[in-house]
Amino acid sequence: MSVQRRNDSIRTLRLTRLGIQPPDDWNDVEQVRRAKKEEIGLACSAAIYAGIDVNGSHYSLTEHDQTELMAQLTTVKEGAAAVPYHADGELCRMFTAEEFTALATAATAHVFYHRTYCNHVNAWIKRADLAELDSISYGAQLPADLAASMAEIIEAAGGGGAAE
């Protein structure tokens, strides 16, 4: 077995384990791009769902968690002095409006950062050739123009997220 064929087999196994349909032809740039975008999307979701630490407690940010956070934040914005919520593995308690707003703000910044980063990685994937596609992974440093674009967007949005 050639080294290239072996490397393609390893990549195929890795993608299959992630639930991603690997390219039929690793030399077809569009097929490789499709698989790479799926891989990056899964990594982005995992980074978001992994959550945040606020004041010594951890908060997962699954889609359900995000929905609950936004619902409770709406309650706070409508004037509630406190809302019930809980950190991972902790008993539910009442959060003051100020505490909960800080938590929701941190969660929103985390999600915003990762979605914006994922969008920029997808733009990178769209223009990358086969050789470059292999080097793209979630968390990789963006090319200079995309990094500048992302920094500009984050700054325009009020600095809502830092590299994590």
C-alpha positions as CSV (number, residue, x, y, z in Angstrom):
1,M,0.0,0.0,0.0
2,S,1.4,3.4,-1.0
3,V,1.9,6.1,1.7
4,Q,-0.7,8.3,0.1
5,R,-3.3,5.5,0.0
6,R,-2.5,4.7,3.6
7,N,-2.9,8.4,4.6
8,D,-6.2,8.5,2.7
9,S,-7.4,5.4,4.5
10,I,-6.6,7.0,7.9
11,R,-8.4,10.2,7.0
12,T,-11.4,8.1,5.8
13,L,-11.5,6.2,9.1
14,R,-11.2,9.5,11.1
15,L,-14.1,11.1,9.2
16,T,-16.3,8.0,9.4
17,R,-15.8,7.9,13.2
18,L,-17.1,11.5,13.3
19,G,-20.2,10.5,11.2
20,I,-19.0,12.3,8.1
21,Q,-19.2,10.8,4.7
22,P,-15.6,10.8,3.5
23,P,-14.8,11.8,-0.1
24,D,-14.9,9.0,-2.7
25,D,-12.0,10.7,-4.3
26,W,-9.4,12.5,-2.1
27,N,-8.1,14.2,-5.3
28,D,-11.5,15.9,-5.9
29,V,-11.2,19.3,-4.2
30,E,-15.0,19.8,-4.0
31,Q,-15.5,16.5,-2.2
32,V,-12.6,17.2,0.2
33,R,-14.0,20.7,0.9
34,R,-17.4,19.3,1.7
35,A,-16.0,16.9,4.2
36,K,-13.7,19.5,5.7
37,K,-16.7,21.9,6.2
38,E,-18.6,19.1,8.0
39,E,-15.6,18.4,10.1
40,I,-15.2,22.1,11.0
41,G,-18.9,22.4,11.7
42,L,-18.8,19.5,14.2
43,A,-15.7,20.9,15.9
44,C,-17.4,24.4,16.2
45,S,-20.5,22.8,17.7
46,A,-18.4,20.9,20.2
47,A,-16.5,24.0,21.2
48,I,-19.7,25.9,21.8
49,Y,-21.4,23.0,23.6
50,A,-18.3,22.6,25.9
51,G,-19.4,25.9,27.4
52,I,-17.9,28.5,29.7
53,D,-16.6,29.0,33.2
54,V,-18.1,32.0,35.0
55,N,-17.2,32.8,38.7
56,G,-15.8,29.4,39.3
57,S,-18.7,27.4,37.9
58,H,-19.0,25.6,34.5
59,Y,-22.0,26.1,32.2
60,S,-22.5,23.9,29.2
61,L,-24.0,25.6,26.1
62,T,-25.9,22.9,24.2
63,E,-28.7,24.2,22.1
64,H,-31.1,23.5,24.9
65,D,-28.9,25.4,27.3
66,Q,-28.7,28.4,24.9
67,T,-32.4,28.4,24.5
68,E,-32.9,28.4,28.3
69,L,-30.4,31.1,28.8
70,M,-32.1,33.4,26.3
71,A,-35.5,32.7,27.8
72,Q,-34.3,33.6,31.3
73,L,-32.5,36.6,29.9
74,T,-35.8,37.8,28.4
75,T,-37.4,37.4,31.8
76,V,-34.6,39.6,33.3
77,K,-35.0,42.2,30.6
78,E,-38.8,42.3,31.4
79,G,-37.9,43.3,34.9
80,A,-37.4,40.1,37.0
81,A,-35.1,40.7,39.9
82,A,-33.9,37.1,39.9
83,V,-34.3,33.9,37.8
84,P,-33.7,30.2,38.5
85,Y,-30.7,28.6,36.8
86,H,-27.9,26.2,37.6
87,A,-24.3,25.5,36.6
88,D,-23.3,22.0,35.5
89,G,-23.7,19.5,38.3
90,E,-24.9,22.1,40.8
91,L,-28.3,22.6,42.4
92,C,-30.6,25.1,40.8
93,R,-30.6,28.5,42.5
94,M,-31.8,32.0,42.0
95,F,-29.5,34.3,40.1
96,T,-29.8,38.0,40.6
97,A,-30.6,39.9,37.4
98,E,-27.0,41.2,37.5
99,E,-25.5,37.7,37.9
100,F,-27.6,36.3,35.2
101,T,-27.0,39.1,32.7
102,A,-23.2,38.6,33.2
103,L,-23.6,34.8,32.6
104,A,-25.8,35.4,29.5
105,T,-23.4,38.0,28.2
106,A,-20.4,35.6,28.6
107,A,-22.4,32.8,26.9
108,T,-23.4,35.0,24.0
109,A,-19.8,36.1,23.5
110,H,-18.6,32.5,23.5
111,V,-21.2,31.4,20.9
112,F,-20.6,34.6,18.8
113,Y,-16.8,34.0,18.8
114,H,-17.0,30.4,17.7
115,R,-19.7,30.9,15.0
116,T,-17.7,33.9,13.6
117,Y,-14.5,31.8,13.6
118,C,-16.3,28.9,12.0
119,N,-17.7,31.2,9.3
120,H,-14.2,32.5,8.6
121,V,-12.7,28.9,8.5
122,N,-15.4,28.0,6.0
123,A,-14.4,31.0,3.8
124,W,-10.8,29.7,4.0
125,I,-12.0,26.2,3.0
126,K,-13.8,27.6,0.0
127,R,-10.7,29.1,-1.4
128,A,-8.1,26.5,-0.3
129,D,-6.5,24.0,-2.7
130,L,-6.1,20.3,-1.8
131,A,-2.7,20.8,-0.2
132,E,-3.9,23.6,2.0
133,L,-7.2,21.8,2.9
134,D,-5.3,19.1,4.7
135,S,-3.7,21.7,7.1
136,I,-7.0,23.4,8.1
137,S,-8.3,22.3,11.5
138,Y,-10.6,23.9,14.0
139,G,-8.5,26.3,16.2
140,A,-5.9,26.9,13.4
141,Q,-4.7,30.4,13.0
142,L,-6.6,32.1,10.2
143,P,-4.8,33.5,7.2
144,A,-4.0,37.2,7.7
145,D,-6.9,38.6,5.7
146,L,-9.5,36.4,7.4
147,A,-8.0,37.1,10.8
148,A,-8.2,40.8,10.2
149,S,-11.8,40.4,9.0
150,M,-12.7,38.4,12.1
151,A,-11.0,40.9,14.4
152,E,-12.9,43.8,12.7
153,I,-16.3,42.0,13.1
154,I,-15.6,41.2,16.8
155,E,-14.5,44.8,17.5
156,A,-17.6,46.2,15.7
157,A,-19.8,43.9,17.7
158,G,-18.3,45.3,20.9
159,G,-15.4,43.0,21.4
160,G,-17.7,40.1,22.1
161,G,-15.2,37.3,22.4
162,A,-11.6,36.6,22.6
163,A,-9.6,33.7,21.2
164,E,-10.4,30.7,23.3
